[in-house]
Amino acid sequence: MTIVANALIVAGLFFLAVSVLALLIMPDLYTRAHAVAKSETLGLMLVFGGLFFRPELELSAAGRLAFVLVFSLIANPTAVHALVRAAKRSGAEPWTVVDQELADHELAEHRP
């Protein structure tokens, strides 16, 4: 059981590290929020799943751990959604790359 627990915890830590990396390299709030919300939630589930398989976990601690996991699974996506919605309402624009030649060509086609 310890091997399974450690494997789940390591996999969860990998996804949490991916979350941190995504936070550092993504260009804007929207892509950062999406990448972090998905990988952080999965990493959290894997780490908690690994903790459930640890032999030294007592029943009372498992109950508290389950409560924290359920709360996190509800709160994390909800918080990210609220953050992105507030950013959108405040006027935060998504980062885009504009192909200038393509944009000029499209403008030229629509001019009389």
Sequence and secondary structure as in RCSB ss.txt:
>XXXX:A:sequence
MTIVANALIVAGLFFLAVSVLALLIMPDLYTRAHAVAKSETLGLMLVFGGLFFRPELELSAAGRLAFVLVFSLIA
NPTAVHALVRAAKRSGAEPWTVVDQELADHELAEHRP
>XXXX:A:secstr
 HHHHHHHHHHHHHHHHHHHHHHHH SSHHHHHHHHHHHHHHHHHHHHHHHHT TT  HHHHHHHHHHHHHHHHH
HHHHHHHHHHHHHHTT        HHHHHHHHHHH  
